[in-house]
Amino acid sequence: MSMAYRLYKLGEYLRGWAGYFGISQYSRPVPVIDDWIRRRLRMCYWKQWRYVRTKVRHLLALGTYKRQALLTAISSKSDWRLSKILATHSGMTNGGLKQQGLISFRDLWIKAQGYV
């Protein structure tokens, strides 16, 4: 499954979810959900790259330092754990994910509340 399609389907799902649950005034889980979605996408990218050379090449292209990219790519930690490491965060920034088409759940919730 391509990432463009995954982001498109995720956007559909988030818009529907925000439309249905957006009437709730309880805002505490909204930033947590937003952070979890971005972390999950970073993990999906990490799994999609598969090989060490590919991971290093992509991290370097995204602007991560060479040493960090190498150490992260050869790490034996799980994909979920590596999605929270500095190398993946510095490479796959929130702005970069937004440029690729990720919709912020926080922004959708604020819009549903009528604050905008």
DRENDO-1510 file (C-alpha; in Angstrom, 1 decimal, always signed):
<recs>
REC; n; res; u; v; w
REC; 1; MET; +0.0; +0.0; +0.0 .
REC; 2; SER; +1.5; +3.4; -1.0 .
REC; 3; MET; +1.8; +6.1; +1.6 .
REC; 4; ALA; -0.2; +8.6; -0.5 .
REC; 5; TYR; -3.2; +6.2; -0.4 .
REC; 6; ARG; -2.6; +5.5; +3.3 .
REC; 7; LEU; -2.6; +9.3; +4.0 .
REC; 8; TYR; -5.7; +9.8; +1.9 .
REC; 9; LYS; -7.7; +7.0; +3.7 .
REC; 10; LEU; -6.4; +8.3; +7.1 .
REC; 11; GLY; -7.7; +11.8; +6.2 .
REC; 12; GLU; -11.1; +10.4; +5.3 .
REC; 13; TYR; -11.3; +8.5; +8.6 .
REC; 14; LEU; -10.1; +11.5; +10.7 .
REC; 15; ARG; -12.6; +13.9; +9.1 .
REC; 16; GLY; -15.4; +11.4; +9.7 .
REC; 17; TRP; -14.3; +10.8; +13.3 .
REC; 18; ALA; -13.9; +14.5; +14.0 .
REC; 19; GLY; -17.3; +15.2; +12.6 .
REC; 20; TYR; -18.9; +12.6; +14.8 .
REC; 21; PHE; -17.0; +13.1; +18.0 .
REC; 22; GLY; -16.1; +16.7; +17.5 .
REC; 23; ILE; -19.1; +17.9; +19.5 .
REC; 24; SER; -17.5; +16.6; +22.7 .
REC; 25; GLN; -16.0; +19.4; +24.9 .
REC; 26; TYR; -13.5; +16.9; +26.4 .
REC; 27; SER; -10.2; +18.0; +24.7 .
REC; 28; ARG; -7.6; +16.1; +26.8 .
REC; 29; PRO; -7.1; +13.1; +24.5 .
REC; 30; VAL; -6.9; +15.2; +21.3 .
REC; 31; PRO; -3.1; +16.0; +21.4 .
REC; 32; VAL; -2.4; +12.4; +22.5 .
REC; 33; ILE; -4.3; +11.0; +19.5 .
REC; 34; ASP; -2.6; +13.5; +17.1 .
REC; 35; ASP; +0.9; +12.5; +18.4 .
REC; 36; TRP; +0.1; +8.8; +18.2 .
REC; 37; ILE; -1.0; +9.1; +14.5 .
REC; 38; ARG; +2.2; +10.9; +13.6 .
REC; 39; ARG; +4.3; +8.3; +15.4 .
REC; 40; ARG; +2.4; +5.5; +13.7 .
REC; 41; LEU; +3.1; +7.1; +10.3 .
REC; 42; ARG; +6.8; +7.3; +11.1 .
REC; 43; MET; +6.7; +3.6; +12.0 .
REC; 44; CYS; +5.0; +2.8; +8.7 .
REC; 45; TYR; +7.7; +4.7; +6.8 .
REC; 46; TRP; +10.4; +2.8; +8.8 .
REC; 47; LYS; +8.8; -0.5; +8.0 .
REC; 48; GLN; +8.4; +0.4; +4.3 .
REC; 49; TRP; +12.1; +1.2; +3.9 .
REC; 50; ARG; +13.0; -2.3; +5.2 .
REC; 51; TYR; +16.8; -2.5; +4.5 .
REC; 52; VAL; +19.6; -0.7; +6.4 .
REC; 53; ARG; +20.9; +1.0; +3.3 .
REC; 54; THR; +17.5; +2.3; +2.3 .
REC; 55; LYS; +16.9; +3.6; +5.8 .
REC; 56; VAL; +20.2; +5.4; +5.9 .
REC; 57; ARG; +19.6; +6.9; +2.4 .
REC; 58; HIS; +16.2; +8.2; +3.3 .
REC; 59; LEU; +17.2; +9.6; +6.7 .
REC; 60; LEU; +20.1; +11.4; +5.1 .
REC; 61; ALA; +17.8; +12.8; +2.4 .
REC; 62; LEU; +15.5; +14.0; +5.1 .
REC; 63; GLY; +18.3; +15.9; +6.8 .
REC; 64; THR; +19.3; +13.6; +9.7 .
REC; 65; TYR; +23.0; +13.6; +10.7 .
REC; 66; LYS; +25.0; +10.7; +9.2 .
REC; 67; ARG; +26.0; +9.2; +12.5 .
REC; 68; GLN; +22.4; +9.3; +13.8 .
REC; 69; ALA; +21.1; +7.8; +10.6 .
REC; 70; LEU; +23.6; +4.9; +10.7 .
REC; 71; LEU; +23.1; +4.1; +14.4 .
REC; 72; THR; +19.3; +4.2; +14.0 .
REC; 73; ALA; +19.3; +2.1; +10.9 .
REC; 74; ILE; +21.4; -0.7; +12.4 .
REC; 75; SER; +19.5; -0.7; +15.7 .
REC; 76; SER; +17.8; -3.9; +16.8 .
REC; 77; LYS; +15.0; -2.0; +18.6 .
REC; 78; SER; +11.4; -2.5; +17.4 .
REC; 79; ASP; +9.9; -0.3; +14.7 .
REC; 80; TRP; +7.5; +1.2; +17.1 .
REC; 81; ARG; +10.3; +2.2; +19.5 .
REC; 82; LEU; +12.5; +3.6; +16.7 .
REC; 83; SER; +9.6; +5.8; +15.5 .
REC; 84; LYS; +10.2; +7.9; +18.6 .
REC; 85; ILE; +14.0; +8.3; +18.3 .
REC; 86; LEU; +15.5; +11.7; +17.5 .
REC; 87; ALA; +16.8; +10.5; +14.1 .
REC; 88; THR; +13.3; +9.7; +12.8 .
REC; 89; HIS; +11.8; +12.9; +14.4 .
REC; 90; SER; +14.5; +15.1; +12.9 .
REC; 91; GLY; +14.0; +13.5; +9.5 .
REC; 92; MET; +10.2; +13.1; +9.4 .
REC; 93; THR; +9.1; +16.3; +11.0 .
REC; 94; ASN; +5.5; +17.3; +11.7 .
REC; 95; GLY; +5.7; +19.9; +8.9 .
REC; 96; GLY; +7.1; +17.3; +6.5 .
REC; 97; LEU; +4.2; +14.9; +7.2 .
REC; 98; LYS; +1.8; +17.8; +6.8 .
REC; 99; GLN; +3.3; +18.6; +3.4 .
REC; 100; GLN; +2.7; +15.0; +2.3 .
REC; 101; GLY; -1.0; +15.3; +3.2 .
REC; 102; LEU; -1.4; +14.4; +6.8 .
REC; 103; ILE; -4.3; +16.1; +8.4 .
REC; 104; SER; -3.9; +17.2; +12.0 .
REC; 105; PHE; -6.7; +15.7; +14.2 .
REC; 106; ARG; -6.2; +18.7; +16.6 .
REC; 107; ASP; -7.0; +21.1; +13.8 .
REC; 108; LEU; -10.1; +19.1; +12.8 .
REC; 109; TRP; -11.3; +19.0; +16.4 .
REC; 110; ILE; -10.8; +22.8; +16.8 .
REC; 111; LYS; -12.7; +23.4; +13.6 .
REC; 112; ALA; -15.6; +21.2; +14.8 .
REC; 113; GLN; -15.7; +23.1; +18.1 .
REC; 114; GLY; -16.3; +26.3; +16.1 .
REC; 115; TYR; -13.2; +28.1; +17.3 .
REC; 116; VAL; -12.0; +28.9; +13.8 .
</recs>
